[in-house]
Amino acid sequence: MEYLDFELPIKELEDQLDKCKKIGEESDVDVTETCENLQIKLDKTRKQIYKDLTAWQRVQLSRHPNRPYTMDYINAIAGETFMELHGDRTVKDDKAMVGGLGKIGDQSFMFIGQQKGYNTKTRQFRNFGMPNPEGYRKALRLMKMAEKFGIPVITLLDTPGAYPGLEAEERGQGEAIARNILEMTRLKVPIITVVIGEGASGGALGIGVGDRVLMMENTWYSVISPESCSSILWRSWEYKEQAAEALKLTAKDMKKLKLVDQIIVEPLGGAHFNRSEAFNSVEKSILKAYSQLKKLDAKTLVEKRMAKYADMGVYKD
């Protein structure tokens, strides 16, 4: 397990507890009471640290290398029923964007999401979870296929942004994202969006227009990353913590601003501390959202979705 800077007190206590248990196993010394006291102290420290995380600390948790990614959620929720579909039928298959058909119980869904890598090789293969235009066009192709067969869509957001390379711009990165936003507003099947990690900029919004937008507790959703914001405003990355606070990018902030519909509570310490619990919570939230949306006919669904996004940012003096 890897630990972030603010988690180091937990690591120290866990190391002490491991040593205590090892001494008890390897000798005749009774260390039961000592181990119990360390466990109590560890539990208390965990609760104190995770009780009031700052915006920047939540950003760090969303990027934790042990955090589950899109395919982890899909495999846990849909299991063997998932069948991945490839290609945008124009350029190639973008490995940073994954999608396909799968079932939760007896209900079929079209799963779409950005996928990051687990090590250097897979990170390069997945382009660090940053899709090219063909990735967004693949996503749109799958959404249109789902619409044709009346299958609801689930999108999982986890990207540091759309790929900003020259080739991506030449192939129409901006147009691909804009096209997806337009088409998603009028798609005639339910769309459930879940932010499972980083929700950065248009890269996330390109598959992020949903009837229900759910955010996991330790994720962020913003037009720009704290580091980039800091470099623009202060011409240095040193102010990323202040930028994170100012951007109001946490799930709590987004819910308060009515930009997302629900916060999915994570296990203490983040989704990576108890993956099965995190998968369970996401599955239940998806099914709950779908149970509400399936009652609506296509026309009402689209009208409500358009009204929802039209109302964002509107206020009265």
N, C-alpha and C positions, 0 to 999 in steps of 0.2 A: 504494500500500500504506500502510495506517495502522499506526502503531507505538504500543505501550503504553509506559508510563513506564520499565519495566525493560528494554525493548528499544532504548532510545535509543542505547546504545553501538554496536549493530549498524547503526542508521540512519546514524550518523556515519561509520562505516567504509565503508558502501555508497556514501555520497555522495562520499567521497574516492576510492573505486575508479572511480566513474562519471566524475569529473573527470579522473582519471589516463588512462582510456581515451579520453576526449574530446581531451585534449592530444595523445595519440599519433596520433589520426585527423586532427587539424587542423594538425599540424606535422611537421617532420622529426626531432623529438627521439625517441630510442629510450627508451621508458618501460616496456618489457617486464618488466624485473627489478622495478621499483617496483610495477607492477600485480600481479605474482606474489606479492611480499611482502605486499601489502595483502590479497590473496585468502587467503593462509595465515593472516594475522592475523584476518581476518573469520571464517573457518571455525573457528578456535580459540575466538574470542569467542562465536560461536553455541553451540558445544558446552558451554562453561563456563556460559553463562546458562541454557540449557535442561536442563543436567544435573541440577540440584537445585532445581527450582521449589518455592516455598512453596505452601501450600493457597490463599492469596489470589491468587497469580499464576496458578494454574490456573483459578480462578474467573474472573479477567479474560480469560484465553485462551478460555474457554468462551463468553464474550460478545463476542468480537472481531467487529467489523462485517463483516469479510471472510470469516468462517467460513461454510462451507456449511450450508444449512438442510435441512429435511426434503425439500422438493421437489427440491433439488439431488441428494440421494442417490437418491431414487426415479427421477428422470429418467436418472441415470447407471447405475443398477443394472437397472431394468426397461425403460428407453428408450421406444420407440414402442408397446410392448405395454401401457403403463399407461393405464387408463381411469378417470378420476376419477368418483366417485359422490357425490351431493349430498343434503343434507337429512336431518332427523330424523323426518320425517313427522308432526310435531306443531306446531312453532313456525316454524323457518326453517333455512336453511343457515348454519352457523357457519363463517366464513372462517378462524378461528384453528385449526380442526381439519380436516385434509384426509385423504382416504382413497379407496381404489379398488383395482381388480384389476390385477395386472401379472404378468409372468413373468420368472423368472431361468432362462435356458436353456429347458427344456421344462416346468418346474414352475411352476404358478400359485400366487400368494400374494395375500393381502389386506393391502395396505399401509395403515397408519393412523399419523398423527403430527401434532404441533403445528407450525404454520408461522408464522414471523416475517416481518417485512417488511424490504426493503432500503433504503428511504428513508422520508421523513416520510409521504408519501401511502400507500405500501403497508403501513407500520407501523400506521397508523390503520385501513386496510382489514382487516388481519389481527389487529387489536386487540392488537398487540404480542405475539402468540403466547399470549394468555391466553384459553382457551375459556370460553364460557358453558355452562349446563346442556345446551342443545341440541347443543353440540359433543360432549359425552360421550354423549348419547343417539344421536347420529349414529354415533359410534364403536361403540357397543353394537349398533346395528342392522346395521352392516357385519360385526361379529364373528359375530352370529347367522346372517347370510347365509352367511358363510364356513363356519360349522359345518354348516349345512344341506347344502352341496355338498362337504363334506370338504376344504376349502381351508385350508392353514395360515396363521396370522396373523403379520405382522411389525409391531411398533409402534416408532416412533421418537420418543424423548422429547427435547423442547427447549422448555421453558416456564419463565417466572419464577413461575408459579403460576396457578391457576384465577382467572378474573376475579372480584374481590371487590365488584362493584357491587351496588346495591340491587335492580335488576331481576333480576340473576342469583340473588340470595338468594330473591327472591319466586318465581322459577320452579323453585326447589329445587336449588341448586348442590350442597349437601352430600349430598342424597339421590341425585343423579345419579352422583356420584363413588362413593358407597358401593355403589350398585347395580352399577356397573361392576366394582368389586373383587370383589363376591360372584359375579357372573356369570362373570368371567374365571377364578376359581378352579375352576369346574366346566365350562368350555368343552371340548368333546370333540374339539378339533383342536389341534395343536401351536401354542404361542405363543412367539415369539422377540422379546425386547425389547432395543432398543439405545438407550443414552443417548448422544446425539450432541452435546449442548450442556448446557443447564441442566436439571437434574432437581429441580425445586422443589416440595416439599410435596405435598398431595393432587392438585394440578394435574397432576403427573407420574404419581403412583400410580394415577390414574383410568384410565390405559391401560398401567400398568407391571407388571401381574402376569403373569409369564411362566415357562414351563418352563426357559428359558435367558435370563438377564439379562446382557447384555454392556455394558461401559462403555468408551467411548473414553478414551484416556489423559488428555486435558486437559478433562475434564468434571467435574461434581459432582452429587451426588444426596443430598438432605437434606430433613428436615421443614421447614426454615426457611432463608432466605437469611442470609448472614453479617451484612448490614446490619440486617435485622430483629432478629436475635439480639442484636446489639450495642445496638440501641435499647431493647430490653426489659431486658437485664441491666445495661447501663451508662448507659442513657438518653441515648445519643449514638451516632452512626454512626462516630465516630473509632476505635472498637475493633474494627472489622470484620475486621482481619487476625488479631487474637487469637481472635475468634469463629470464623473459618474454620478455624483450627488445632484449636480445641476441639471443633468439630462433627464432625470426622473424616469429611469429605464427599468426599474425593478418591477416585479409582478404586482407588488402592493401599490406602487405609483400608477401603473397602467390600469389597474382595476379602479382606483380612485378617480382617474381621468375618464373612465368608461370607454377605454380603448380595447379592453379584453373583457370577456364575460365571466371567467372563473379562474381561481388560483387552485392548482392541484398541489396539495400538501405533500412534501417529500419526507422520507425517513430522516431522523435526526442525523445531521452530518452530511446530508445530500443523497441523491439517488444512487450513487456508487456504494454507499455503506450498506444498503439493503436493496439489491436490484429487484428481487421478486416482489417486494412491497411496492416499489416504484412502478413496476409493470402493471401490477394489480390496480393501483390507483388510476393510472392512465386509462386502462381498459374500462374500468367502471365509469369514469368521467365521459369517455367516448360513447358508451352505450346509453348513459343517461341523456346526453345531448341528442343522440340519434332518436331516442324514444319520443322526444319533444318535436323534432323536425319532421319525422316520417308522417306525422298527422297532416302536414301542410301540403296542398297541391302545388304544382310547379309555378303557377302564376303568383300565388301568395308568397311562396318561398323567395322568388326573385325580387318581388316588391319590397318585402321586409329586409332583405339583404341590402338592396340599394338605399333604402331609407336609413338603415343603420349607419352606413358609411357616409351618407349625405349629412347626417346630423353631427358627425364628429368635428370638433373644433368650433361648432356654433355655440355662441353664448349670448346672454342678454345682460345689459348694464343694470 
